[in-house]
Amino acid sequence: MAKDCVVAPAPKLHPLAMPTARLPSSLSPLHAAPALALREVHLSLQSTSGSVHILRGIDLCVELGETIGVVGPSGSGKTSLLMVIAGLEQATRGTVSAAGMDITRLSEDRLAHFRREHVGIVFQNFHLIPTMTAIENVALPMELAGDRDAFSRAEAALIAVGVGHRLHHFPSQLSGGEQQRVALARAFAPEPTLLLADEPTGNLDGETGDEVINLLFDLHRRRRTTLLLITHDPALADRCERIVELKDGLIVGDRKVPGRRPGAQAVL
């Protein structure tokens, strides 16, 4: 069973272009309430052959600013877990608490607001809108949230990830690495308290993947965003402070990575 979790809202931190952000002493990692708490989370989906049990009772507690590597074989429930945490899939049973609220009780409209305010997601396949430029892709979520500074913040985010010279290029005009940098900027620009990354280097070559991952951990370190990273790569998981292993919809392992301390990052 997971330890008792009481979730408190995390503070908004400085924009991407600012120096390393520091948590207020009252919200230091040693004293802050957990950023994310899952209790007895089950997920079953219907198929033509009947109900498929994907998550079978997940208990997980994640501290504010912690980095978690989520590993396990294909079909173990890693991506489904991410979808439930993001509110993109409704848990069949159990509770998911984040940003001070039980998101399993929220309506679709309130879930959308929760994601806009608190969650950044980086997908393996980038999921950029092909008819929008890089800056438009990054600005869109903030525009939908009513942010009048959406484009200036989007530009700052794109500069921070090294593609400030590609602001007005469409996804088809960008390399895979550049598209993933744009996706990272889109995830971080709204200043989320929780970042979910699903195999973010899966479609990239080794060198480009290393650059993107170094950037991901650098942004996490500067912003102290809570990070859940799904990966099949043990070496990549070892860069996190903690590794959670899934198998058949259950957590079968949960361990701290020796020598890894909050805010530290290994460089490949």
FIVONU-758064 format. One record per residue (C-alpha): residue number from 0; residue in three letters; x, y, z. Coordinates in nm, 2 decimals, always signed. Example, Ala and Ser with C-alpha at 12.3 -4.5 7.8 and 13.67 -1.06 7.14 Angstrom:
REM residues 2
+-----+-----+--------+--------+--------+
|   i |  aa |      x |      y |      z |
+-----+-----+--------+--------+--------+
|   0 | ALA |  +1.23 |  -0.45 |  +0.78 |
|   1 | SER |  +1.37 |  -0.11 |  +0.71 |
+-----+-----+--------+--------+--------+
This chain:
REM residues 268
+-----+-----+--------+--------+--------+
|   i |  aa |      x |      y |      z |
+-----+-----+--------+--------+--------+
|   0 | MET |  +0.00 |  +0.00 |  +0.00 |
|   1 | ALA |  +0.11 |  +0.36 |  -0.07 |
|   2 | LYS |  +0.18 |  +0.58 |  +0.23 |
|   3 | ASP |  -0.08 |  +0.83 |  +0.33 |
|   4 | CYS |  -0.09 |  +1.13 |  +0.09 |
|   5 | VAL |  -0.24 |  +1.47 |  +0.15 |
|   6 | VAL |  -0.21 |  +1.68 |  -0.17 |
|   7 | ALA |  -0.16 |  +2.06 |  -0.16 |
|   8 | PRO |  -0.16 |  +2.29 |  -0.46 |
|   9 | ALA |  +0.19 |  +2.36 |  -0.59 |
|  10 | PRO |  +0.30 |  +2.72 |  -0.65 |
|  11 | LYS |  +0.34 |  +2.88 |  -0.99 |
|  12 | LEU |  +0.70 |  +2.93 |  -1.07 |
|  13 | HIS |  +0.89 |  +3.17 |  -1.29 |
|  14 | PRO |  +0.87 |  +3.17 |  -1.67 |
|  15 | LEU |  +1.11 |  +2.95 |  -1.87 |
|  16 | ALA |  +1.35 |  +3.22 |  -1.96 |
|  17 | MET |  +1.41 |  +3.31 |  -1.59 |
|  18 | PRO |  +1.70 |  +3.17 |  -1.38 |
|  19 | THR |  +1.65 |  +2.85 |  -1.17 |
|  20 | ALA |  +1.34 |  +2.88 |  -0.97 |
|  21 | ARG |  +1.35 |  +2.81 |  -0.59 |
|  22 | LEU |  +1.06 |  +2.68 |  -0.39 |
|  23 | PRO |  +0.95 |  +2.88 |  -0.09 |
|  24 | SER |  +1.10 |  +2.74 |  +0.22 |
|  25 | SER |  +0.75 |  +2.65 |  +0.35 |
|  26 | LEU |  +0.71 |  +2.43 |  +0.04 |
|  27 | SER |  +1.05 |  +2.27 |  +0.02 |
|  28 | PRO |  +1.06 |  +1.90 |  -0.09 |
|  29 | LEU |  +1.12 |  +1.80 |  +0.27 |
|  30 | HIS |  +0.80 |  +1.96 |  +0.39 |
|  31 | ALA |  +0.56 |  +1.99 |  +0.10 |
|  32 | ALA |  +0.26 |  +1.77 |  +0.07 |
|  33 | PRO |  +0.27 |  +1.51 |  -0.22 |
|  34 | ALA |  +0.20 |  +1.65 |  -0.57 |
|  35 | LEU |  +0.01 |  +1.34 |  -0.68 |
|  36 | ALA |  -0.17 |  +1.06 |  -0.50 |
|  37 | LEU |  -0.34 |  +0.75 |  -0.65 |
|  38 | ARG |  -0.53 |  +0.51 |  -0.43 |
|  39 | GLU |  -0.66 |  +0.17 |  -0.55 |
|  40 | VAL |  -0.69 |  +0.30 |  -0.91 |
|  41 | HIS |  -0.85 |  +0.05 |  -1.15 |
|  42 | LEU |  -0.91 |  +0.09 |  -1.52 |
|  43 | SER |  -1.12 |  -0.14 |  -1.73 |
|  44 | LEU |  -1.20 |  -0.08 |  -2.10 |
|  45 | GLN |  -1.46 |  -0.26 |  -2.31 |
|  46 | SER |  -1.35 |  -0.46 |  -2.62 |
|  47 | THR |  -1.53 |  -0.68 |  -2.86 |
|  48 | SER |  -1.43 |  -0.98 |  -2.64 |
|  49 | GLY |  -1.55 |  -0.82 |  -2.32 |
|  50 | SER |  -1.40 |  -0.61 |  -2.04 |
|  51 | VAL |  -1.02 |  -0.57 |  -2.04 |
|  52 | HIS |  -0.86 |  -0.49 |  -1.70 |
|  53 | ILE |  -0.57 |  -0.26 |  -1.76 |
|  54 | LEU |  -0.49 |  -0.11 |  -1.42 |
|  55 | ARG |  -0.56 |  -0.34 |  -1.13 |
|  56 | GLY |  -0.52 |  -0.14 |  -0.81 |
|  57 | ILE |  -0.25 |  +0.13 |  -0.84 |
|  58 | ASP |  -0.13 |  +0.30 |  -0.52 |
|  59 | LEU |  +0.12 |  +0.57 |  -0.59 |
|  60 | CYS |  +0.24 |  +0.88 |  -0.40 |
|  61 | VAL |  +0.46 |  +1.14 |  -0.58 |
|  62 | GLU |  +0.63 |  +1.43 |  -0.40 |
|  63 | LEU |  +0.64 |  +1.78 |  -0.53 |
|  64 | GLY |  +0.93 |  +1.83 |  -0.77 |
|  65 | GLU |  +1.01 |  +1.46 |  -0.78 |
|  66 | THR |  +1.12 |  +1.28 |  -1.10 |
|  67 | ILE |  +0.97 |  +0.93 |  -1.15 |
|  68 | GLY |  +1.08 |  +0.69 |  -1.42 |
|  69 | VAL |  +0.79 |  +0.45 |  -1.51 |
|  70 | VAL |  +0.91 |  +0.13 |  -1.66 |
|  71 | GLY |  +0.76 |  -0.21 |  -1.76 |
|  72 | PRO |  +0.70 |  -0.43 |  -2.07 |
|  73 | SER |  +0.47 |  -0.33 |  -2.34 |
|  74 | GLY |  +0.11 |  -0.37 |  -2.24 |
|  75 | SER |  +0.19 |  -0.33 |  -1.87 |
|  76 | GLY |  -0.03 |  -0.02 |  -1.83 |
|  77 | LYS |  +0.23 |  +0.26 |  -1.84 |
|  78 | THR |  +0.05 |  +0.48 |  -2.10 |
|  79 | SER |  -0.29 |  +0.41 |  -1.95 |
|  80 | LEU |  -0.16 |  +0.52 |  -1.61 |
|  81 | LEU |  -0.04 |  +0.85 |  -1.77 |
|  82 | MET |  -0.38 |  +0.90 |  -1.93 |
|  83 | VAL |  -0.56 |  +0.84 |  -1.60 |
|  84 | ILE |  -0.33 |  +1.09 |  -1.42 |
|  85 | ALA |  -0.39 |  +1.35 |  -1.69 |
|  86 | GLY |  -0.77 |  +1.30 |  -1.67 |
|  87 | LEU |  -0.78 |  +1.17 |  -2.04 |
|  88 | GLU |  -0.91 |  +0.84 |  -1.92 |
|  89 | GLN |  -1.17 |  +0.80 |  -1.64 |
|  90 | ALA |  -1.06 |  +0.55 |  -1.37 |
|  91 | THR |  -1.31 |  +0.27 |  -1.33 |
|  92 | ARG |  -1.25 |  +0.28 |  -0.95 |
|  93 | GLY |  -1.03 |  +0.45 |  -0.70 |
|  94 | THR |  -0.91 |  +0.81 |  -0.66 |
|  95 | VAL |  -0.65 |  +1.03 |  -0.83 |
|  96 | SER |  -0.56 |  +1.35 |  -0.64 |
|  97 | ALA |  -0.35 |  +1.62 |  -0.80 |
|  98 | ALA |  -0.32 |  +2.00 |  -0.76 |
|  99 | GLY |  -0.52 |  +1.97 |  -0.44 |
| 100 | MET |  -0.83 |  +1.81 |  -0.60 |
| 101 | ASP |  -0.97 |  +1.46 |  -0.66 |
| 102 | ILE |  -0.98 |  +1.47 |  -1.04 |
| 103 | THR |  -1.19 |  +1.15 |  -1.06 |
| 104 | ARG |  -1.49 |  +1.37 |  -0.94 |
| 105 | LEU |  -1.44 |  +1.64 |  -1.20 |
| 106 | SER |  -1.67 |  +1.71 |  -1.50 |
| 107 | GLU |  -1.52 |  +1.71 |  -1.85 |
| 108 | ASP |  -1.51 |  +2.09 |  -1.85 |
| 109 | ARG |  -1.33 |  +2.10 |  -1.52 |
| 110 | LEU |  -1.09 |  +1.83 |  -1.63 |
| 111 | ALA |  -1.00 |  +2.04 |  -1.93 |
| 112 | HIS |  -0.94 |  +2.34 |  -1.70 |
| 113 | PHE |  -0.73 |  +2.12 |  -1.47 |
| 114 | ARG |  -0.51 |  +2.01 |  -1.76 |
| 115 | ARG |  -0.47 |  +2.37 |  -1.89 |
| 116 | GLU |  -0.37 |  +2.50 |  -1.55 |
| 117 | HIS |  -0.16 |  +2.21 |  -1.40 |
| 118 | VAL |  -0.05 |  +1.95 |  -1.66 |
| 119 | GLY |  +0.20 |  +1.95 |  -1.94 |
| 120 | ILE |  +0.22 |  +1.64 |  -2.17 |
| 121 | VAL |  +0.50 |  +1.53 |  -2.41 |
| 122 | PHE |  +0.41 |  +1.25 |  -2.65 |
| 123 | GLN |  +0.63 |  +1.02 |  -2.85 |
| 124 | ASN |  +0.46 |  +1.13 |  -3.17 |
| 125 | PHE |  +0.48 |  +1.51 |  -3.09 |
| 126 | HIS |  +0.11 |  +1.57 |  -3.16 |
| 127 | LEU |  +0.17 |  +1.92 |  -3.32 |
| 128 | ILE |  -0.11 |  +2.07 |  -3.53 |
| 129 | PRO |  +0.02 |  +2.05 |  -3.88 |
| 130 | THR |  -0.15 |  +2.37 |  -4.01 |
| 131 | MET |  -0.01 |  +2.58 |  -3.73 |
| 132 | THR |  +0.34 |  +2.73 |  -3.70 |
| 133 | ALA |  +0.57 |  +2.64 |  -3.40 |
| 134 | ILE |  +0.48 |  +2.96 |  -3.21 |
| 135 | GLU |  +0.11 |  +2.90 |  -3.28 |
| 136 | ASN |  +0.13 |  +2.54 |  -3.15 |
| 137 | VAL |  +0.29 |  +2.66 |  -2.83 |
| 138 | ALA |  +0.06 |  +2.96 |  -2.78 |
| 139 | LEU |  -0.27 |  +2.77 |  -2.85 |
| 140 | PRO |  -0.32 |  +2.61 |  -2.50 |
| 141 | MET |  -0.25 |  +2.95 |  -2.33 |
| 142 | GLU |  -0.48 |  +3.13 |  -2.57 |
| 143 | LEU |  -0.76 |  +2.89 |  -2.49 |
| 144 | ALA |  -0.69 |  +2.96 |  -2.12 |
| 145 | GLY |  -0.74 |  +3.34 |  -2.19 |
| 146 | ASP |  -0.38 |  +3.44 |  -2.15 |
| 147 | ARG |  -0.32 |  +3.77 |  -2.33 |
| 148 | ASP |  +0.05 |  +3.71 |  -2.33 |
| 149 | ALA |  +0.03 |  +3.37 |  -2.49 |
| 150 | PHE |  +0.25 |  +3.46 |  -2.79 |
| 151 | SER |  +0.52 |  +3.64 |  -2.60 |
| 152 | ARG |  +0.54 |  +3.34 |  -2.35 |
| 153 | ALA |  +0.54 |  +3.10 |  -2.64 |
| 154 | GLU |  +0.83 |  +3.28 |  -2.80 |
| 155 | ALA |  +1.02 |  +3.28 |  -2.47 |
| 156 | ALA |  +0.96 |  +2.91 |  -2.44 |
| 157 | LEU |  +1.08 |  +2.83 |  -2.79 |
| 158 | ILE |  +1.39 |  +3.03 |  -2.74 |
| 159 | ALA |  +1.46 |  +2.85 |  -2.42 |
| 160 | VAL |  +1.45 |  +2.51 |  -2.59 |
| 161 | GLY |  +1.67 |  +2.63 |  -2.88 |
| 162 | VAL |  +1.43 |  +2.68 |  -3.17 |
| 163 | GLY |  +1.38 |  +3.05 |  -3.14 |
| 164 | HIS |  +1.49 |  +3.07 |  -3.51 |
| 165 | ARG |  +1.20 |  +2.84 |  -3.62 |
| 166 | LEU |  +0.91 |  +3.04 |  -3.47 |
| 167 | HIS |  +0.71 |  +3.06 |  -3.79 |
| 168 | HIS |  +0.79 |  +2.72 |  -3.94 |
| 169 | PHE |  +0.53 |  +2.45 |  -3.98 |
| 170 | PRO |  +0.58 |  +2.10 |  -3.83 |
| 171 | SER |  +0.65 |  +1.96 |  -4.18 |
| 172 | GLN |  +0.94 |  +2.21 |  -4.21 |
| 173 | LEU |  +1.10 |  +2.09 |  -3.88 |
| 174 | SER |  +1.32 |  +1.79 |  -3.81 |
| 175 | GLY |  +1.20 |  +1.53 |  -3.56 |
| 176 | GLY |  +1.42 |  +1.68 |  -3.29 |
| 177 | GLU |  +1.29 |  +2.03 |  -3.36 |
| 178 | GLN |  +0.94 |  +1.91 |  -3.34 |
| 179 | GLN |  +1.00 |  +1.75 |  -3.00 |
| 180 | ARG |  +1.16 |  +2.07 |  -2.88 |
| 181 | VAL |  +0.84 |  +2.25 |  -2.99 |
| 182 | ALA |  +0.64 |  +1.99 |  -2.80 |
| 183 | LEU |  +0.85 |  +2.05 |  -2.49 |
| 184 | ALA |  +0.80 |  +2.42 |  -2.52 |
| 185 | ARG |  +0.43 |  +2.37 |  -2.55 |
| 186 | ALA |  +0.43 |  +2.15 |  -2.23 |
| 187 | PHE |  +0.64 |  +2.39 |  -2.02 |
| 188 | ALA |  +0.52 |  +2.73 |  -2.14 |
| 189 | PRO |  +0.20 |  +2.73 |  -1.93 |
| 190 | GLU |  +0.41 |  +2.66 |  -1.62 |
| 191 | PRO |  +0.25 |  +2.33 |  -1.53 |
| 192 | THR |  +0.30 |  +2.17 |  -1.18 |
| 193 | LEU |  +0.30 |  +1.82 |  -1.33 |
| 194 | LEU |  +0.48 |  +1.71 |  -1.65 |
| 195 | LEU |  +0.40 |  +1.37 |  -1.81 |
| 196 | ALA |  +0.63 |  +1.24 |  -2.08 |
| 197 | ASP |  +0.54 |  +0.92 |  -2.27 |
| 198 | GLU |  +0.85 |  +0.78 |  -2.45 |
| 199 | PRO |  +0.96 |  +1.13 |  -2.56 |
| 200 | THR |  +1.26 |  +1.00 |  -2.76 |
| 201 | GLY |  +1.09 |  +0.70 |  -2.91 |
| 202 | ASN |  +1.09 |  +0.85 |  -3.26 |
| 203 | LEU |  +1.43 |  +1.02 |  -3.25 |
| 204 | ASP |  +1.78 |  +0.90 |  -3.33 |
| 205 | GLY |  +2.01 |  +0.84 |  -3.04 |
| 206 | GLU |  +2.20 |  +1.17 |  -3.05 |
| 207 | THR |  +1.89 |  +1.38 |  -3.10 |
| 208 | GLY |  +1.71 |  +1.18 |  -2.83 |
| 209 | ASP |  +2.00 |  +1.25 |  -2.58 |
| 210 | GLU |  +1.97 |  +1.63 |  -2.66 |
| 211 | VAL |  +1.60 |  +1.63 |  -2.60 |
| 212 | ILE |  +1.63 |  +1.43 |  -2.27 |
| 213 | ASN |  +1.90 |  +1.66 |  -2.15 |
| 214 | LEU |  +1.68 |  +1.96 |  -2.22 |
| 215 | LEU |  +1.38 |  +1.79 |  -2.05 |
| 216 | PHE |  +1.58 |  +1.73 |  -1.73 |
| 217 | ASP |  +1.73 |  +2.08 |  -1.74 |
| 218 | LEU |  +1.38 |  +2.24 |  -1.77 |
| 219 | HIS |  +1.27 |  +2.02 |  -1.48 |
| 220 | ARG |  +1.56 |  +2.13 |  -1.27 |
| 221 | ARG |  +1.51 |  +2.50 |  -1.33 |
| 222 | ARG |  +1.14 |  +2.48 |  -1.28 |
| 223 | ARG |  +1.12 |  +2.20 |  -1.02 |
| 224 | THR |  +0.82 |  +2.06 |  -1.21 |
| 225 | THR |  +0.71 |  +1.72 |  -1.09 |
| 226 | LEU |  +0.80 |  +1.48 |  -1.37 |
| 227 | LEU |  +0.67 |  +1.13 |  -1.46 |
| 228 | LEU |  +0.87 |  +0.98 |  -1.75 |
| 229 | ILE |  +0.76 |  +0.66 |  -1.92 |
| 230 | THR |  +1.04 |  +0.48 |  -2.09 |
| 231 | HIS |  +1.17 |  +0.14 |  -2.20 |
| 232 | ASP |  +1.53 |  +0.25 |  -2.16 |
| 233 | PRO |  +1.67 |  +0.15 |  -1.82 |
| 234 | ALA |  +1.96 |  +0.41 |  -1.85 |
| 235 | LEU |  +1.70 |  +0.68 |  -1.90 |
| 236 | ALA |  +1.49 |  +0.57 |  -1.61 |
| 237 | ASP |  +1.81 |  +0.58 |  -1.39 |
| 238 | ARG |  +1.83 |  +0.95 |  -1.45 |
| 239 | CYS |  +1.52 |  +0.99 |  -1.24 |
| 240 | GLU |  +1.52 |  +1.00 |  -0.86 |
| 241 | ARG |  +1.29 |  +0.70 |  -0.84 |
| 242 | ILE |  +1.18 |  +0.41 |  -1.06 |
| 243 | VAL |  +0.83 |  +0.26 |  -1.06 |
| 244 | GLU |  +0.79 |  -0.07 |  -1.24 |
| 245 | LEU |  +0.46 |  -0.19 |  -1.38 |
| 246 | LYS |  +0.36 |  -0.54 |  -1.49 |
| 247 | ASP |  +0.01 |  -0.66 |  -1.58 |
| 248 | GLY |  -0.15 |  -0.34 |  -1.45 |
| 249 | LEU |  +0.02 |  -0.36 |  -1.11 |
| 250 | ILE |  +0.31 |  -0.18 |  -0.95 |
| 251 | VAL |  +0.57 |  -0.46 |  -0.89 |
| 252 | GLY |  +0.86 |  -0.24 |  -0.80 |
| 253 | ASP |  +0.92 |  +0.11 |  -0.65 |
| 254 | ARG |  +1.27 |  +0.21 |  -0.56 |
| 255 | LYS |  +1.49 |  +0.52 |  -0.51 |
| 256 | VAL |  +1.78 |  +0.55 |  -0.75 |
| 257 | PRO |  +2.11 |  +0.55 |  -0.54 |
| 258 | GLY |  +2.30 |  +0.87 |  -0.54 |
| 259 | ARG |  +2.02 |  +1.07 |  -0.71 |
| 260 | ARG |  +1.90 |  +1.37 |  -0.50 |
| 261 | PRO |  +1.61 |  +1.61 |  -0.57 |
| 262 | GLY |  +1.70 |  +1.86 |  -0.84 |
| 263 | ALA |  +2.01 |  +1.67 |  -0.95 |
| 264 | GLN |  +2.05 |  +1.55 |  -1.31 |
| 265 | ALA |  +2.28 |  +1.31 |  -1.48 |
| 266 | VAL |  +2.42 |  +1.42 |  -1.81 |
| 267 | LEU |  +2.47 |  +1.16 |  -2.08 |
+-----+-----+--------+--------+--------+
